[in-house]
């Protein structure tokens, strides 16, 4: 029968290996092929922060409403519209084609933003 020091060393090694395995698995989940890269825009103080964001084709933009007021994320072309977003609500859209996409808030039309989508090699 192993002594207590050997048993503690063995258990410590098992815990270290399990922890390392979990770290590798978690990293693999965040970099899976086919999952779009996500960019964040914060809706705060009746503005979009940043007001202009540059992404690659196929990437996702997620807007998060940090304001007490409701807001929308509405493209000036009929492409996307979040509907009303209450505080702490989010809305995401994947931009598939290069171009410049402007959007605004229907509740506060002075709030404007731009997404510039570059080709996938940009």
C-alpha positions in Angstrom: 0.0 0.0 0.0 1.4 3.4 -0.9 2.3 5.8 1.8 0.3 9.1 2.3 3.0 11.2 0.5 2.9 9.0 -2.6 -0.9 9.1 -2.6 -0.9 12.9 -2.2 1.6 13.3 -5.1 -0.4 11.0 -7.3 -3.7 12.9 -6.6 -1.9 16.2 -7.2 -0.7 14.9 -10.6 -4.2 13.8 -11.5 -5.6 17.2 -10.6 -3.0 19.0 -12.6 -3.6 16.9 -15.7 -7.3 17.3 -15.4 -6.9 21.1 -15.1 -4.6 21.3 -18.1 -7.0 19.2 -20.1 -9.9 21.5 -19.2 -7.9 24.5 -20.3 -7.1 23.0 -23.7 -10.7 22.0 -24.2 -12.0 25.5 -23.3 -9.5 27.1 -25.7 -10.5 24.7 -28.5 -14.2 25.7 -28.1 -13.5 29.4 -28.6 -11.6 28.8 -31.8 -13.8 26.3 -33.6 -13.9 26.6 -37.4 -17.3 27.8 -38.6 -18.0 30.0 -35.6 -17.9 33.7 -36.6 -15.6 36.1 -34.8 -17.8 38.5 -32.8 -17.3 42.3 -32.4 -19.0 44.3 -29.7 -20.8 47.6 -29.9 -22.1 49.1 -26.7 -25.3 51.2 -26.7 -24.6 53.8 -23.9 -25.5 57.4 -23.2 -27.7 57.5 -26.3 -24.9 56.6 -28.6 -23.2 53.6 -30.3 -19.7 52.9 -29.0 -17.8 52.7 -31.2 -19.8 54.6 -33.7 -17.9 53.0 -36.6 -16.6 49.4 -36.5 -14.6 47.6 -39.2 -15.0 43.8 -39.5 -14.3 41.1 -42.1 -17.0 39.4 -44.2 -18.5 36.6 -42.2 -17.9 38.2 -38.8 -20.6 38.9 -36.3 -21.4 42.2 -34.6 -23.3 42.2 -31.3 -24.9 45.3 -29.9 -25.5 45.4 -26.1 -27.9 48.0 -24.7 -26.3 49.4 -21.5 -28.8 52.4 -21.4 -31.9 52.7 -19.3 -33.8 53.7 -22.4 -35.0 51.2 -25.0 -33.1 51.3 -28.4 -33.2 49.6 -31.8 -30.5 48.6 -34.2 -32.0 49.3 -37.5 -30.2 49.4 -40.9 -30.9 52.3 -43.2 -31.4 49.6 -46.0 -34.0 47.0 -45.2 -31.4 44.4 -44.0 -31.7 44.1 -40.2 -33.8 45.5 -37.4 -33.5 44.4 -33.8 -36.8 45.6 -32.6 -36.9 47.2 -29.2 -34.0 46.4 -26.9 -34.5 47.0 -23.2 -31.5 47.5 -20.8 -29.1 44.5 -20.9 -30.7 43.1 -24.1 -28.4 42.2 -27.0 -28.8 41.8 -30.8 -26.4 40.2 -33.2 -26.0 40.2 -37.0 -23.5 38.4 -39.2 -22.2 40.6 -42.1 -21.6 38.3 -45.0 -20.8 40.7 -47.8 -18.2 43.5 -48.0 -19.6 47.1 -48.0 -20.5 49.9 -45.7 -23.7 49.4 -43.6 -25.2 52.4 -41.8 -27.8 52.0 -39.0 -29.7 54.0 -36.4 -32.0 53.8 -33.5 -35.7 54.2 -34.4 -36.5 55.5 -30.9 -33.7 58.1 -31.1 -33.0 58.8 -34.8 -30.0 61.0 -34.0 -28.2 57.9 -32.9 -26.2 56.6 -35.9 -23.5 54.0 -36.5 -21.6 52.4 -39.3 -20.3 48.9 -39.9 -17.5 48.7 -42.6 -17.2 45.1 -43.9 -13.9 44.2 -45.6 -13.2 41.1 -47.7 -12.2 38.0 -45.7 -8.5 38.6 -46.6 -8.5 42.3 -45.2 
